[in-house]
Amino acid sequence: MQVVRTIDRVLEMLTRNGNIDPIDLVTLRAEREQRLTTSSHRDIIVEEFLVDERSYVANLERLHELKSKIETYGIPNKIPNFLHRIIDIQRQFLLKMEMTARKPPEEQSWKMHFEAWSSKSSLYASFITSEKGAKESIMAILADGRRFYNEDFPSVLRDSIVLLSLPSQRLPKYSGFLQVRPPFLSLFLLFIIHASRYNPRTFY
């Protein structure tokens, strides 16, 4: 996955520069699995969040690829053109979370990362409010079998419909992560994420 390779390269560079403690990236997965058997509930929550976040960013990248495939055939669609900006924001957010998780617990500061992320919330509001129209435009293409250009094209469309729901589904998980870490995170940010679940325009 592109996002995993990018994060690993950046973390390796930061390690060489002495910005974070050295770590063997080859054995990282095994070490994390071992830590989960001896870690506190707090550490397990962080690790699970990071695993989900990596998958989320990778799936956003996949959606961008599918959008490009649809456009290759000259078919108009309503998948937001600013999707790449959301991907960039999530990559930066993930990198900051990965670096924070590597610090000792007493030096971890999660609040500023979520607040920086929430400053870009208008993009997410626009994406979520356009989700329904984008899905409907793709379902209309699916319903018109004459516009299928190859046997794989229907699966491209169906996968796009599924992935379009990612941002609106991800926000409640951010809320859940925040609720188990009240000492570090602002109630204001909790309000923003909860409100967006029911009325995306609250982001503005």
BALOBA-1460 file (C-alpha; in Angstrom, 3 decimals):
// residues 204
<rec num="1" residu="m" x="0.000" y="0.000" z="0.000"/>
<rec num="2" residu="q" x="1.317" y="3.424" z="-0.941"/>
<rec num="3" residu="v" x="0.573" y="5.028" z="2.396"/>
<rec num="4" residu="v" x="2.412" y="2.316" z="4.362"/>
<rec num="5" residu="r" x="5.503" y="2.631" z="2.152"/>
<rec num="6" residu="t" x="5.459" y="6.413" z="2.473"/>
<rec num="7" residu="i" x="5.102" y="6.355" z="6.267"/>
<rec num="8" residu="d" x="7.888" y="3.800" z="6.607"/>
<rec num="9" residu="r" x="10.236" y="5.909" z="4.456"/>
<rec num="10" residu="v" x="9.548" y="9.044" z="6.481"/>
<rec num="11" residu="l" x="9.950" y="7.252" z="9.802"/>
<rec num="12" residu="e" x="13.230" y="5.731" z="8.603"/>
<rec num="13" residu="m" x="14.509" y="9.184" z="7.630"/>
<rec num="14" residu="l" x="13.506" y="10.638" z="11.006"/>
<rec num="15" residu="t" x="15.288" y="7.769" z="12.737"/>
<rec num="16" residu="r" x="18.493" y="8.428" z="10.797"/>
<rec num="17" residu="n" x="18.304" y="12.118" z="11.707"/>
<rec num="18" residu="g" x="17.834" y="11.290" z="15.379"/>
<rec num="19" residu="n" x="14.334" y="12.772" z="15.604"/>
<rec num="20" residu="i" x="12.853" y="9.522" z="16.939"/>
<rec num="21" residu="d" x="14.301" y="6.413" z="18.562"/>
<rec num="22" residu="p" x="15.796" y="3.795" z="16.225"/>
<rec num="23" residu="i" x="13.565" y="0.892" z="15.282"/>
<rec num="24" residu="d" x="13.981" y="-2.123" z="13.016"/>
<rec num="25" residu="l" x="11.223" y="-1.701" z="10.443"/>
<rec num="26" residu="v" x="11.604" y="-5.329" z="9.320"/>
<rec num="27" residu="t" x="10.582" y="-6.637" z="12.727"/>
<rec num="28" residu="l" x="8.098" y="-3.874" z="13.487"/>
<rec num="29" residu="r" x="4.988" y="-6.011" z="12.938"/>
<rec num="30" residu="a" x="6.224" y="-8.836" z="15.188"/>
<rec num="31" residu="e" x="7.234" y="-6.389" z="17.905"/>
<rec num="32" residu="r" x="3.828" y="-4.725" z="17.813"/>
<rec num="33" residu="e" x="2.049" y="-8.060" z="18.092"/>
<rec num="34" residu="q" x="4.205" y="-8.953" z="21.086"/>
<rec num="35" residu="r" x="3.491" y="-5.601" z="22.721"/>
<rec num="36" residu="l" x="-0.232" y="-6.163" z="22.412"/>
<rec num="37" residu="t" x="0.072" y="-9.152" z="24.756"/>
<rec num="38" residu="t" x="1.802" y="-7.098" z="27.456"/>
<rec num="39" residu="s" x="0.561" y="-3.557" z="26.792"/>
<rec num="40" residu="s" x="-1.930" y="-1.575" z="28.786"/>
<rec num="41" residu="h" x="-5.490" y="-1.049" z="27.625"/>
<rec num="42" residu="r" x="-4.444" y="2.477" z="26.630"/>
<rec num="43" residu="d" x="-1.640" y="1.230" z="24.353"/>
<rec num="44" residu="i" x="-3.883" y="-1.372" z="22.735"/>
<rec num="45" residu="i" x="-6.457" y="1.296" z="21.866"/>
<rec num="46" residu="v" x="-3.754" y="3.433" z="20.239"/>
<rec num="47" residu="e" x="-2.392" y="0.506" z="18.246"/>
<rec num="48" residu="e" x="-5.830" y="-0.504" z="17.003"/>
<rec num="49" residu="f" x="-6.533" y="3.084" z="16.012"/>
<rec num="50" residu="l" x="-3.313" y="3.253" z="13.984"/>
<rec num="51" residu="v" x="-4.081" y="-0.021" z="12.209"/>
<rec num="52" residu="d" x="-7.528" y="1.285" z="11.256"/>
<rec num="53" residu="e" x="-6.099" y="4.635" z="10.170"/>
<rec num="54" residu="r" x="-3.563" y="3.003" z="7.840"/>
<rec num="55" residu="s" x="-6.340" y="0.987" z="6.242"/>
<rec num="56" residu="y" x="-8.507" y="4.102" z="5.941"/>
<rec num="57" residu="v" x="-5.836" y="6.095" z="4.114"/>
<rec num="58" residu="a" x="-5.034" y="3.162" z="1.837"/>
<rec num="59" residu="n" x="-8.716" y="2.852" z="0.917"/>
<rec num="60" residu="l" x="-8.955" y="6.575" z="0.195"/>
<rec num="61" residu="e" x="-6.020" y="6.125" z="-2.170"/>
<rec num="62" residu="r" x="-7.867" y="3.229" z="-3.777"/>
<rec num="63" residu="l" x="-10.951" y="5.401" z="-4.278"/>
<rec num="64" residu="h" x="-8.801" y="8.010" z="-6.012"/>
<rec num="65" residu="e" x="-7.464" y="5.308" z="-8.337"/>
<rec num="66" residu="l" x="-10.993" y="4.157" z="-9.160"/>
<rec num="67" residu="k" x="-12.060" y="7.732" z="-9.872"/>
<rec num="68" residu="s" x="-9.183" y="8.035" z="-12.326"/>
<rec num="69" residu="k" x="-10.202" y="4.787" z="-14.033"/>
<rec num="70" residu="i" x="-13.773" y="5.993" z="-14.487"/>
<rec num="71" residu="e" x="-12.551" y="9.262" z="-15.949"/>
<rec num="72" residu="t" x="-10.229" y="7.399" z="-18.306"/>
<rec num="73" residu="y" x="-13.341" y="6.277" z="-20.152"/>
<rec num="74" residu="g" x="-14.581" y="9.837" z="-20.386"/>
<rec num="75" residu="i" x="-17.519" y="9.189" z="-18.080"/>
<rec num="76" residu="p" x="-18.512" y="12.158" z="-15.887"/>
<rec num="77" residu="n" x="-18.960" y="11.381" z="-12.209"/>
<rec num="78" residu="k" x="-19.578" y="13.311" z="-9.027"/>
<rec num="79" residu="i" x="-16.748" y="11.933" z="-6.923"/>
<rec num="80" residu="p" x="-15.274" y="15.156" z="-5.469"/>
<rec num="81" residu="n" x="-12.275" y="16.494" z="-7.362"/>
<rec num="82" residu="f" x="-10.682" y="17.551" z="-4.063"/>
<rec num="83" residu="l" x="-10.356" y="13.947" z="-2.872"/>
<rec num="84" residu="h" x="-6.574" y="14.186" z="-3.278"/>
<rec num="85" residu="r" x="-6.517" y="17.024" z="-0.739"/>
<rec num="86" residu="i" x="-8.298" y="14.874" z="1.829"/>
<rec num="87" residu="i" x="-5.791" y="12.086" z="1.174"/>
<rec num="88" residu="d" x="-2.881" y="14.475" z="1.775"/>
<rec num="89" residu="i" x="-4.439" y="15.644" z="5.047"/>
<rec num="90" residu="q" x="-4.958" y="12.068" z="6.230"/>
<rec num="91" residu="r" x="-1.398" y="11.081" z="5.317"/>
<rec num="92" residu="q" x="-0.034" y="13.955" z="7.394"/>
<rec num="93" residu="f" x="-2.387" y="13.111" z="10.250"/>
<rec num="94" residu="l" x="-1.347" y="9.438" z="10.181"/>
<rec num="95" residu="l" x="2.352" y="10.305" z="10.192"/>
<rec num="96" residu="k" x="1.911" y="12.565" z="13.223"/>
<rec num="97" residu="m" x="-0.056" y="9.867" z="15.044"/>
<rec num="98" residu="e" x="2.588" y="7.234" z="14.233"/>
<rec num="99" residu="m" x="5.352" y="9.476" z="15.575"/>
<rec num="100" residu="t" x="3.389" y="10.300" z="18.717"/>
<rec num="101" residu="a" x="2.710" y="6.615" z="19.403"/>
<rec num="102" residu="r" x="6.469" y="5.953" z="19.410"/>
<rec num="103" residu="k" x="7.063" y="8.404" z="22.244"/>
<rec num="104" residu="p" x="6.895" y="7.488" z="25.938"/>
<rec num="105" residu="p" x="3.314" y="7.803" z="27.283"/>
<rec num="106" residu="e" x="4.153" y="10.864" z="29.376"/>
<rec num="107" residu="e" x="5.375" y="12.692" z="26.240"/>
<rec num="108" residu="q" x="2.424" y="11.826" z="24.017"/>
<rec num="109" residu="s" x="0.229" y="14.760" z="23.047"/>
<rec num="110" residu="w" x="-2.744" y="13.748" z="20.897"/>
<rec num="111" residu="k" x="-4.879" y="16.838" z="21.273"/>
<rec num="112" residu="m" x="-2.928" y="19.077" z="18.903"/>
<rec num="113" residu="h" x="-3.070" y="16.511" z="16.080"/>
<rec num="114" residu="f" x="-6.852" y="16.227" z="16.233"/>
<rec num="115" residu="e" x="-7.248" y="19.979" z="16.473"/>
<rec num="116" residu="a" x="-4.997" y="20.490" z="13.433"/>
<rec num="117" residu="w" x="-7.038" y="17.868" z="11.581"/>
<rec num="118" residu="s" x="-10.321" y="19.536" z="12.553"/>
<rec num="119" residu="s" x="-9.114" y="22.853" z="11.083"/>
<rec num="120" residu="k" x="-9.571" y="21.255" z="7.642"/>
<rec num="121" residu="s" x="-13.088" y="20.072" z="8.474"/>
<rec num="122" residu="s" x="-14.822" y="22.097" z="5.745"/>
<rec num="123" residu="l" x="-13.349" y="19.719" z="3.155"/>
<rec num="124" residu="y" x="-14.895" y="16.752" z="4.940"/>
<rec num="125" residu="a" x="-18.210" y="18.542" z="5.176"/>
<rec num="126" residu="s" x="-18.189" y="19.120" z="1.435"/>
<rec num="127" residu="f" x="-17.264" y="15.500" z="0.759"/>
<rec num="128" residu="i" x="-19.939" y="14.069" z="3.044"/>
<rec num="129" residu="t" x="-22.663" y="16.310" z="1.661"/>
<rec num="130" residu="s" x="-21.725" y="15.241" z="-1.881"/>
<rec num="131" residu="e" x="-21.589" y="11.534" z="-0.997"/>
<rec num="132" residu="k" x="-25.207" y="10.790" z="-1.905"/>
<rec num="133" residu="g" x="-25.037" y="12.529" z="-5.280"/>
<rec num="134" residu="a" x="-21.767" y="10.803" z="-6.146"/>
<rec num="135" residu="k" x="-23.212" y="7.394" z="-5.329"/>
<rec num="136" residu="e" x="-26.333" y="8.091" z="-7.372"/>
<rec num="137" residu="s" x="-24.260" y="9.140" z="-10.394"/>
<rec num="138" residu="i" x="-22.270" y="5.922" z="-10.254"/>
<rec num="139" residu="m" x="-25.364" y="3.769" z="-9.732"/>
<rec num="140" residu="a" x="-26.851" y="5.390" z="-12.851"/>
<rec num="141" residu="i" x="-23.779" y="4.282" z="-14.810"/>
<rec num="142" residu="l" x="-24.150" y="0.776" z="-13.388"/>
<rec num="143" residu="a" x="-27.800" y="0.671" z="-14.432"/>
<rec num="144" residu="d" x="-26.821" y="1.476" z="-18.018"/>
<rec num="145" residu="g" x="-25.061" y="-1.711" z="-19.100"/>
<rec num="146" residu="r" x="-24.388" y="-0.271" z="-22.530"/>
<rec num="147" residu="r" x="-21.698" y="1.944" z="-21.035"/>
<rec num="148" residu="f" x="-19.582" y="-0.919" z="-19.718"/>
<rec num="149" residu="y" x="-16.237" y="-0.837" z="-21.479"/>
<rec num="150" residu="n" x="-14.839" y="-4.119" z="-20.158"/>
<rec num="151" residu="e" x="-15.828" y="-6.909" z="-17.801"/>
<rec num="152" residu="d" x="-13.988" y="-5.305" z="-14.872"/>
<rec num="153" residu="f" x="-15.751" y="-1.967" z="-15.165"/>
<rec num="154" residu="p" x="-18.833" y="-2.909" z="-13.068"/>
<rec num="155" residu="s" x="-16.571" y="-3.929" z="-10.168"/>
<rec num="156" residu="v" x="-14.783" y="-0.582" z="-10.420"/>
<rec num="157" residu="l" x="-18.115" y="1.180" z="-10.069"/>
<rec num="158" residu="r" x="-19.343" y="-1.006" z="-7.208"/>
<rec num="159" residu="d" x="-16.085" y="-0.586" z="-5.281"/>
<rec num="160" residu="s" x="-16.324" y="3.170" z="-5.744"/>
<rec num="161" residu="i" x="-19.800" y="3.219" z="-4.212"/>
<rec num="162" residu="v" x="-18.564" y="1.328" z="-1.143"/>
<rec num="163" residu="l" x="-15.478" y="3.491" z="-0.661"/>
<rec num="164" residu="l" x="-17.399" y="6.740" z="-0.975"/>
<rec num="165" residu="s" x="-18.840" y="6.080" z="2.488"/>
<rec num="166" residu="l" x="-15.420" y="6.019" z="4.140"/>
<rec num="167" residu="p" x="-15.208" y="9.588" z="5.504"/>
<rec num="168" residu="s" x="-18.695" y="9.578" z="7.038"/>
<rec num="169" residu="q" x="-18.014" y="6.147" z="8.574"/>
<rec num="170" residu="r" x="-14.591" y="7.133" z="9.879"/>
<rec num="171" residu="l" x="-15.668" y="10.169" z="11.897"/>
<rec num="172" residu="p" x="-17.601" y="8.199" z="14.557"/>
<rec num="173" residu="k" x="-14.453" y="6.103" z="15.092"/>
<rec num="174" residu="y" x="-12.492" y="9.285" z="15.778"/>
<rec num="175" residu="s" x="-15.161" y="10.145" z="18.300"/>
<rec num="176" residu="g" x="-14.764" y="6.748" z="19.952"/>
<rec num="177" residu="f" x="-10.992" y="7.183" z="20.188"/>
<rec num="178" residu="l" x="-11.425" y="10.604" z="21.746"/>
<rec num="179" residu="q" x="-13.916" y="9.402" z="24.338"/>
<rec num="180" residu="v" x="-11.453" y="6.935" z="25.840"/>
<rec num="181" residu="r" x="-8.787" y="9.648" z="26.098"/>
<rec num="182" residu="p" x="-10.590" y="12.586" z="27.811"/>
<rec num="183" residu="p" x="-7.508" y="14.020" z="29.568"/>
<rec num="184" residu="f" x="-5.796" y="14.749" z="26.262"/>
<rec num="185" residu="l" x="-8.544" y="15.972" z="23.941"/>
<rec num="186" residu="s" x="-10.911" y="18.886" z="23.792"/>
<rec num="187" residu="l" x="-14.652" y="18.644" z="24.322"/>
<rec num="188" residu="f" x="-15.036" y="21.108" z="21.461"/>
<rec num="189" residu="l" x="-13.537" y="18.620" z="19.014"/>
<rec num="190" residu="l" x="-15.826" y="15.899" z="20.347"/>
<rec num="191" residu="f" x="-18.784" y="18.172" z="19.641"/>
<rec num="192" residu="i" x="-17.653" y="18.777" z="16.059"/>
<rec num="193" residu="i" x="-17.297" y="15.093" z="15.259"/>
<rec num="194" residu="h" x="-20.550" y="14.065" z="16.931"/>
<rec num="195" residu="a" x="-22.483" y="16.849" z="15.228"/>
<rec num="196" residu="s" x="-21.094" y="15.955" z="11.802"/>
<rec num="197" residu="r" x="-22.652" y="12.515" z="12.127"/>
<rec num="198" residu="y" x="-26.108" y="14.001" z="11.996"/>
<rec num="199" residu="n" x="-25.581" y="17.251" z="10.124"/>
<rec num="200" residu="p" x="-22.415" y="17.521" z="8.023"/>
<rec num="201" residu="r" x="-22.950" y="21.254" z="7.570"/>
<rec num="202" residu="t" x="-22.048" y="21.684" z="11.243"/>
<rec num="203" residu="f" x="-18.442" y="21.596" z="10.013"/>
<rec num="204" residu="y" x="-18.740" y="25.065" z="8.530"/>
